[in-house]
Each structure stands twice: as structure tokens, then as C-alpha cells.
Amino acid sequence: MTSIAATTATPNGTREVSDAGHVDVLIVGAGVSGIGAAHHLREQFPGQTFVILDAQDNRGGTWWTHRYPGVRSDSDLFTYGYRFKPWRGPSIAAGQEILAYLDEVIDESNLGQHIRYRHRVTAASWSTQDRQWTVGVTRDDTGQQVRFTARFLWMCQGYYNHAKPYQPRWDGMNRFCGVVVHPQQWPEDLDLAGKRVVVIGSGATAATLIPAIAGTAKHVTMLQRSPTYFFAPPTTHELAVTLRALDIPEEWTHEILRRQYIAQTDLLAQTARDAPDDLHALLIESMRPLLPAGFDIEKHFTPRYRPWQQRIAIVPDGDLFAALREGTASIVTDTIDTFTEHGVRVSSGEELPADVVVTATGFNMSVLGDVAFTVDGEPVDFTERVTWRGIMLSGVPNMAYMFGYFRHSWTLRVDLVSDLVVRLLAHMQDKGATMVVPALRAADSGMPLLPWADPENFNPGYVMRSQHILFKRGDREPWTHLLEHDEERVALPAADLDDGTLVYR
Ligand SMILES: Cc1cc2nc3c(=O)[nH]c(=O)nc-3n(C[C@H](O)[C@H](O)[C@H](O)COP(=O)(O)OP(=O)(O)OC[C@H]3O[C@@H](n4cnc5c(N)ncnc54)[C@H](O)[C@@H]3O)c2cc1C
């Protein structure tokens, strides 16, 4: 049995690297992925020692970072919640409610004592000789450098840089006399009462933020370069109300609603594949009755891409459209010419007056938490690596990463991947192996290496901007990823761990 030091502190704040202990499994990230991974590890493979490191000062990842007004899920929580923990609230949840749910998971699974906050992982070095990772960590609270060792590294770091949002620079920004904020770094004391606000962006964040501030601000203008698909379901699913009125166990309600939402998303994905024009028409027409009479829906709400090539943004109860109807918000579709002293001028020449500009412009993707990886002293260039089922990487031993779904609920994949990783750990134990590494078979040599995402299938801006730093996929199983949930919920539990693509030693 391995053990972890009770404290990672070194005396007197010295810069020397101190040993923080050894664990079987080191999990990076205390968001939805890391908490889910730790729960499954503990449940399915008890006795493994583990620690969860997170750079932030609290749990929740995305839901801790994003605290702008109105922040909420745009997935239903029956599938965004874990399969093992019933969701008791409405289908669409506020960020705070998701954090409260995660707190319950941490408590019920007794994970709190395993989490180390303000521990930023900067380096991970694998030694085949020692059969372990040495993980370099900077403590953001004390500045100390500490070192953990681990048999297995489980990267649950999410997909974007939490500290540096994507913030384009526009001409004239320096002369703008108002305030510019990014939703990822929302100032707690920002008072929008009576202010004119321009929100730059067309995605889920803009659509969430605008109705939340429209009642407070003097006026909100959504300024978008190009439109997004929106869908306006009710916040609460009728079936949930019916089932809860029957006073049946919450586990049943959770499972039934989960299956209902999964079936709905499967149908959506299938229609997007087989009849994209029909889906396009359906989405556009579903918005029409919610918009003010005479609204230019072709200009403002008709995207240039096919539905499902990007996530469809949810507007629960149509609240964004209500703000447009009520006139507390309006929408401009144009490109930015320049910032002026008092607002933003767009290419048409119109000037949008603003006291506050919110840049809901998205993320900077980060590859595996921007950790510097080496394997036996050689730096790992991720652009040369190939994914194994979207869970491991060729040539990187004893390391799994967690990557959820982009279009289905992220967490559906957290449960599936956790099952597989824990099964792999148990399999290694059964075989007496201390090392497992994905490696291309002879039959895979010469396999075309394809960009991380196929733009025909999935092409949001933050992914397209980052393809050049991401690892590759192949043209055959198991070297693929970004598959749909209906395929993976069959394929991952059935995955053969002895098919020759994993090498054990
Ligand atoms: C506003 C918003 C709403 C969203 N809504 C939905 C939704 O409704 N449905 C959906 O499916 N998806 C949604 N997403 C996507 C969302 O990111 C995922 O659902 C999910 O939260 C990702 O969880 P995660 O734990 O993998 O990563 P994250 O939430 O990104 O958490 C990763 C954690 O790892 C830590 N970390 C990263 N690198 C390091 C390092 N080097 N050292 C130490 N710690 C590190 C970070 O500090 C962070 O706390 C949303 C995203 C945003 C931004």
C-alpha cells in the first residue's frame, strides 16, 4: 500500500522541491471530470490510493471559474449529472446548483480529504525504469514547488485555459472609456444598473448572460458576427413533474429522465446526420413565434453551418427571445470596425453606445492542462501522438485523460471513461503488469493521421483555432475519438483490452 504525505508544505517557504508523497493514481482537476473519476475509482477499485490536484482554490472547474450573472447549464442535468447520483432539481440548472450537487458528491464519496487546491501541475515525467510518474507542482498559495510520484496519471483538466480566456484585440480598444470584461473573469462587484451593455458573441454564454442582465441594465445589445442555432425547451421537463408527483424514488426519476434525454439527443444527432435541412428548418421555425413581429430571422438567427457542427445553444423557456420582445435587449449582426471612446462602431457605420462591453468570445484551448510531459527524458510532442479511444495517447504510458462529449452532456462520457480506466487498472493488476502504453500495431503503420476534429463534423471557433497544437486521430478503431454517445455506450464497455493496441509490461 502506498501513502500520501499529510501535508505538502516545506519549511520557511523555501524554493526547494519537496516530496509530497506517492499515490497509485494522481488525478489532475477537481471539476466534473476529476470528481467523477475519483468517485468511480473509489467505488470500483477500493484500496487504490489517490490524490486530486487542482490549480484553483475550490472545486467545480468550469462552474467555479464561470460566475457571470445567469450562468447555467445548457444540457439537462439528468444526463449532465452522474449516473450514480440522482438530480433532484429542474432540467436546466444554475452554476451554483451544479456546484452544490458536486459538493454532495464530494461529501458522500468522502473525497474532500483527497483534494489539494492551489496545486498547479506544471510537469509530468514518466520513468520506465521506476515505473512511475514524477509530477511537478507549483503551489499557488505559497509559491512552493512540490513533487508527487504516482503509478498512474489521470488527466481530468478540461479543455481550456482557466486563467486566460480568448480575448481578441480590436482596433481602438485603448481609447474606449468604459469597462471591458470577459465572462470567464467576471468582477464580483460589477454593477450594471442603468448601464448600456454590448455583449460581443453569439454562443451559449451570450445567450445566458443577456436575459440575466437585461432587466438591470439600461439596454443590452448582442453583437454577433454570425448567428448560432438556438432551441427553447422548458426549464422543467413535464415528465419530471409527473414522476415526482407519484412520489417514486428519485433514482427512478433520474434514470427515466436520463433515458428520455439520451433518446432525444440520439434522435437529434441522427436527424442532423440524415436530414440536416429538415433539422435546420425545424430549429429556425421553432424560434419564429418567440420573436417580435417582423424580426429579421434570416439575418440574426440563421447560421451558416449545418446543425450539430457546433453545439445547439439552449435558451430555457425562451428567455433570450423574451428580452428581445420586451425591448430590453436587441441584436446586431455585423463585424466590428473599431471601438470608439463611447462604444463600438460596426462595419455598417452604426455606433453602438456602451458603458460596458462584455467579450463573450470563448476559450483558449489547452492541451492536457499545459503540463510539460516527458517520457524517459524525451519531451512529448502531442501533435505527433494518436488518441486511443479518446482516453489514452500513443507512446504515453500509464496515463489516461478525460474528455467528455461536446454535444451530448459532457458527463455521460465521464461515467463511461471512468469504467474503462478502472477496468484497465484492475486488468493490469490481474496480469501483474506495472506499465501499459498504447502503440500502433504493424497493421496500423502508414495509417493516415488526421486532425483532432473533422471540420465537417464539428467546427466551433475555439477548436478550429487550436487544431495545430492538438494530438491526432487515425482512420480506424481504436484510434478515433469524438464519437457519438450511442456508439460509445456500446463500444467502450465492450472494448477489448488485449486487442494488441495496448502493450503491457
Ligand atoms: C459556461 C459553460 C457552460 C457549460 N455548460 C455545459 C453544459 O450544459 N453541458 C455540457 O455538457 N458541457 C457544458 N460545458 C462544458 C464544460 O466545460 C464541461 O461540461 C465540464 O464542466 C468540463 O469538466 P472538466 O472537469 O473536464 O473540466 P473543467 O471544468 O475545465 O475543470 C478542470 C479543472 O482542472 C484544473 N486544471 C487544469 N489544468 C490544471 C493543471 N495543470 N494543474 C492543476 N489543475 C489543473 C482547472 O483548474 C479546473 O478546475 C460548459 C462550459 C462552460 C464554460
The ligand as a Tripos MOL2 file, in Angstrom:
@<TRIPOS>MOLECULE
LIG
   53    58     1     0     0
SMALL
NO_CHARGES

@<TRIPOS>ATOM
      1 C1        -20.2670   28.3880  -19.0750 C.3       1 LIG1
      2 C2        -20.1580   26.9640  -19.5150 C.ar      1 LIG1
      3 C3        -21.2860   26.1830  -19.5520 C.ar      1 LIG1
      4 C4        -21.1840   24.8460  -19.9400 C.ar      1 LIG1
      5 N1        -22.3270   24.0960  -19.9670 N.ar      1 LIG1
      6 C5        -22.2460   22.8160  -20.3260 C.ar      1 LIG1
      7 C6        -23.4120   22.0050  -20.3560 C.ar      1 LIG1
      8 O1        -24.5070   22.4320  -20.0600 O.2       1 LIG1
      9 N2        -23.2850   20.7240  -20.7340 N.ar      1 LIG1
     10 C7        -22.0840   20.1940  -21.0970 C.ar      1 LIG1
     11 O2        -22.0310   19.0170  -21.4240 O.2       1 LIG1
     12 N3        -20.9620   20.9280  -21.0640 N.ar      1 LIG1
     13 C8        -21.0120   22.2140  -20.6980 C.ar      1 LIG1
     14 N4        -19.8770   22.9680  -20.6760 N.ar      1 LIG1
     15 C9        -18.5660   22.3380  -20.9430 C.3       1 LIG1
     16 C10       -17.8700   22.0680  -19.5810 C.3       1 LIG1
     17 O3        -16.6250   22.5950  -19.6040 O.3       1 LIG1
     18 C11       -17.8940   20.5940  -19.2520 C.3       1 LIG1
     19 O4        -19.2320   20.2080  -19.1520 O.3       1 LIG1
     20 C12       -17.2450   20.2090  -17.9110 C.3       1 LIG1
     21 O5        -17.5520   21.1320  -16.9130 O.3       1 LIG1
     22 C13       -15.7850   20.0010  -18.0160 C.3       1 LIG1
     23 O6        -15.3870   19.4680  -16.7850 O.3       1 LIG1
     24 P1        -13.8810   19.0440  -16.5220 P.3       1 LIG1
     25 O7        -13.8060   18.6460  -15.1060 O.co2     1 LIG1
     26 O8        -13.4600   18.0660  -17.5490 O.co2     1 LIG1
     27 O9        -13.0360   20.3350  -16.8320 O.3       1 LIG1
     28 P2        -13.0810   21.7660  -16.1620 P.3       1 LIG1
     29 O10       -14.4240   22.1030  -15.7010 O.co2     1 LIG1
     30 O11       -12.4200   22.6570  -17.1410 O.co2     1 LIG1
     31 O12       -12.1790   21.6140  -14.8630 O.3       1 LIG1
     32 C14       -10.8320   21.2790  -14.9650 C.3       1 LIG1
     33 C15       -10.1330   21.6400  -13.6830 C.3       1 LIG1
     34 O13        -8.7810   21.2150  -13.8450 O.3       1 LIG1
     35 C16        -7.9330   22.2130  -13.3480 C.3       1 LIG1
     36 N5         -6.6530   22.1600  -14.0530 N.ar      1 LIG1
     37 C17        -6.4310   22.3080  -15.3780 C.ar      1 LIG1
     38 N6         -5.1200   22.2250  -15.6390 N.ar      1 LIG1
     39 C18        -4.5110   22.0340  -14.4490 C.ar      1 LIG1
     40 C19        -3.1540   21.8890  -14.0570 C.ar      1 LIG1
     41 N7         -2.1470   21.9270  -14.9510 N.pl3     1 LIG1
     42 N8         -2.8840   21.7030  -12.7460 N.ar      1 LIG1
     43 C20        -3.8830   21.6500  -11.8320 C.ar      1 LIG1
     44 N9         -5.1790   21.8050  -12.1480 N.ar      1 LIG1
     45 C21        -5.4810   21.9900  -13.4440 C.ar      1 LIG1
     46 C22        -8.6560   23.5120  -13.6020 C.3       1 LIG1
     47 O14        -8.2230   24.4760  -12.6610 O.3       1 LIG1
     48 C23       -10.1060   23.1160  -13.4000 C.3       1 LIG1
     49 O15       -10.5400   23.3880  -12.0950 O.3       1 LIG1
     50 C24       -19.9410   24.3050  -20.3090 C.ar      1 LIG1
     51 C25       -18.8130   25.1150  -20.3060 C.ar      1 LIG1
     52 C26       -18.9240   26.4300  -19.9080 C.ar      1 LIG1
     53 C27       -17.6910   27.2620  -19.9040 C.3       1 LIG1
@<TRIPOS>BOND
     1     1     2 1
     2     2     3 ar
     3     2    52 ar
     4     3     4 ar
     5     4     5 ar
     6     4    50 ar
     7     5     6 ar
     8     6     7 ar
     9     6    13 1
    10     7     8 2
    11     7     9 ar
    12     9    10 ar
    13    10    11 2
    14    10    12 ar
    15    12    13 ar
    16    13    14 ar
    17    14    15 1
    18    14    50 ar
    19    15    16 1
    20    16    17 1
    21    16    18 1
    22    18    19 1
    23    18    20 1
    24    20    21 1
    25    20    22 1
    26    22    23 1
    27    23    24 1
    28    24    25 2
    29    24    26 1
    30    24    27 1
    31    27    28 1
    32    28    29 2
    33    28    30 1
    34    28    31 1
    35    31    32 1
    36    32    33 1
    37    33    34 1
    38    33    48 1
    39    34    35 1
    40    35    36 1
    41    35    46 1
    42    36    37 ar
    43    36    45 ar
    44    37    38 ar
    45    38    39 ar
    46    39    40 ar
    47    39    45 ar
    48    40    41 1
    49    40    42 ar
    50    42    43 ar
    51    43    44 ar
    52    44    45 ar
    53    46    47 1
    54    46    48 1
    55    48    49 1
    56    50    51 ar
    57    51    52 ar
    58    52    53 1
@<TRIPOS>SUBSTRUCTURE
     1 LIG1         1 GROUP 0 **** ****
